Amino acid sequence: MGELHRTRALYAVIPAGGSGTRLWPASRKGQPKFLLPLPGPRSMLQATVDRLSPLMPYSNIYVVTGSPHAVAVARQLPELPEGNILVEPAPRGTGPAIGLGAALIARRDPHAVMGSFAADHHVTEPERFRAAVLAAVRAAEQGSLVTIGIKPTYPETGYGYIRCGRPLLEHDGFVIHEVEEFKEKPDRATAESYLGSGRYLWNASMFVWRASTLLEEMRRLLPEVYQTLETIAAIWGEPGYEEKLAELWPQLPEVTIDNGIMERSDRVAVVPADFGWTDLGDWHSLGELLGASEGANIAVGCPVIAEDTESTLVYGRGRTVVTLGVKNLVIVDTEDVVLVCDRSRAQDVRRIVRRLEEEGKLLLI
Amino acid sequence: MGELHRTRALYAVIPAGGSGTRLWPASRKGQPKFLLPLPGPRSMLQATVDRLSPLMPYSNIYVVTGSPHAVAVARQLPELPEGNILVEPAPRGTGPAIGLGAALIARRDPHAVMGSFAADHHVTEPERFRAAVLAAVRAAEQGSLVTIGIKPTYPETGYGYIRCGRPLLEHDGFVIHEVEEFKEKPDRATAESYLGSGRYLWNASMFVWRASTLLEEMRRLLPEVYQTLETIAAIWGEPGYEEKLAELWPQLPEVTIDNGIMERSDRVAVVPADFGWTDLGDWHSLGELLGASEGANIAVGCPVIAEDTESTLVYGRGRTVVTLGVKNLVIVDTEDVVLVCDRSRAQDVRRIVRRLEEEGKLLLI
């Protein structure tokens, strides 16, 4: 019954920004990763909401997105009340986005505990995820800024890491620790030593706190951002607030919640957890997620006819894709671009996007 | 001046049939190889007409095609008089198609010398080709059924071969020989022995003869076909001929000019020649034709962005194709199908087409 009480009081803010250039050409500036059905059938944003919805009513879930995506977000999430889709006039990073959510939630419910979760991560075991969130809620109620850290399974160099300190409390099998330090993306050797030590977790940018705790830390660590967000929140939804938002928002500094708050606060705790998390950052990782068995081919979104084909991932939009005598490929078929890429080079797709940008081929990105 | 005289009297028949399944998915039943811009910019049929047009006026060039392609052929060849595009109610092979052309030409000009040339072969050196045709004309004027044979450059197993006999005459540097025998597609060892002997030529299905000579041989060797074609030719273009054509044509046996006439006649001569001929039978051979240098990539019909890519051929329709970290691929992008194939497997594309046919996916073929 304690769980149920908490469940009712929980809120969430989902910052939905970023385009995910390594998933180009499926992801574009106008069609970012979180709007895509990866791995499908629901979009990553929809799946994020689905994952949270057993913990709280839809009316407690807020999405903060940029104006170019407001319409798509509204269409993808008809369950959310109109007022829960907050539209930034310009992207300013997760700091202002999550901060605005916290300021609005705190006005609605001064005792609210809220979480913040990326719109474009994948979770294989949503029940384990929710159990971890509820453990984080327990620590958040005691005044911590809580992050959920993922137990690493291999020495990934593409994620940031969190070093665990002493244990603070235990809940439902989760042991919550102090955070000693946040670490940037490591090199391979460092990542291996992190993995070997057993003290490091992947930073998955999942946070749980009382809205009031975050706002206190924001007032202390980012006072100007705090002041501006309070001003905006005070008039939110009232006549003239759009003009005010358009005037004040662009003046905010660009800052992430990680850099601006978590790495500088001494009230940070972490829940080590393990629920099949991946940021699904590139085509190879989508292949890994979906690959049932060694050598199997994977088709998402289109019919595939594969002859003498191995370990190939095809992501399409309905057109038939035929492969013959190939292996370890990623094939992405979109309306205006076809990508054929060796799976081992999936990380380099962003180089292509950068090159297109430099060459002024902006219609393609 | 002798050349010019002949030039005026020359005629040509281009049988335009067959779909070229190894060039799928660019070639389809509804869009056969001869209608495609391979290697472009003109279609193979247009290039065939272009290649012949310095030898004769357009009004002397006939195309025999199936009813499904009549409109496309008419649009691609606005230079040809309407009456020069002969439409078969049903495909019956090159025998009836070329025979009909000969019967109509003979009625127009009893002394006509005519050539017949496939609509979907490629020639790199058209002037050398025309010189070979004129040499063949010289032999044809002496009553031979003349074929132009290609000097083989490697032991190809996908072509038929012609064994040369004693020399008959020489013209403009070409030595015209009797034909001893036509050979079916050989195995590798046989092809190598053919190449080593220096006596064999590739059969490129190029023929030159007096229309009257062909008709005489046809009356002797394929009397029923001859009779039917004469009946059809006698009423060609007159009221009621379409009904007669629709009635008689389907009764014709399916027979090629090679099997029905050339391999059985004793009046056959061959002009050994060398003008960069290829039947452009599969994607790999298109790559060979266009590949400027070892390892180079080739793009036909679409913008290609190639990063760390080698020996890859892309044939598209305007959509951008991006490759990263791949080599030796053929990528064909069409409206409804994308093919990604290892170049060494280009011959097996027809297996895919057969499989689609068996599976009833007829919209794709």
Interface residues (C-beta under 8 A of the other chain):
Chain A: P25 I305 E307 D308 G316 R319 T320 V321 V322 T323 L324 G325 V326 L329 I331 D333 E335 D336 V337 V338 L339 V340 C341 D342 S344 R345 D348 V349 R351 I352 R355 L356 L364
Chain B: P25 I305 E307 D308 G316 R319 T320 V321 V322 T323 L324 G325 V326 L329 I331 D333 E335 D336 V337 V338 L339 V340 C341 D342 S344 R345 D348 V349 R351 I352 R355 L356 L364
